[in-house]
Amino acid sequence: MTTERGPLRVGVLASGAGTNLQALLDSVHGREAVVVGVASDRADAPALERAAGAGVRNAVFPLAAFPDRLARDSAIAEWLQECGVELVVLAGYMALLTSPFLSRFAGAVINVHPSLLPAFPGVRAIEQAIDYGVRIFGVTVHFVEDDGGVDTGPVLLQSAVELSDLDDPAAVHDRLRPLEHRLLPEAVRLIARGAVSRDPNNPRRITIAGG
């Protein structure tokens, strides 16, 4: 995946406030990459307002409007492909994607997760970490693959911070957001530059050129 034909065309899926989307719009949009579409499963997601404010095409795909998740995901995939999306970024998207969707964007879906994977995958990651009593919290950007797992794809970037003085999930997330807002654009930037590849001897290991 390179930028020879112009900036990398990115589609973003978001369910909530869209702060990670905003980080992309503020940093890589119009530079190494261009956000060409933002989709949400929630009509009230502020992320859609952020997209509209930036002049980015956006759409809503509520599950209730479709027979099942497969149909909803198929509609999202078709819309993203109409937008010419080359990389799908999950930026606070709270719905699990089905196998056919991931197959259509094989090797081209990344997610930002508020833990140091493989520790604390899935929902309520911060609460899991607090309950476990960890002192080091972190953020992971990883590939999403059709492997039957949740947050099990190869790790692309990680960063950690010691928060031994915090035990409130909201306060921890507030401290983690700057890491998310730095790592996710950096991941997109690296992919856009063609700097990311798989180790042929271990496909779970990501190699970053110059890294």
Order of alpha helices (4+ residues) and beta strands (2+ residues): beta-alpha-beta-alpha-beta-alpha-beta-alpha-beta-alpha-beta-beta-alpha-beta-beta
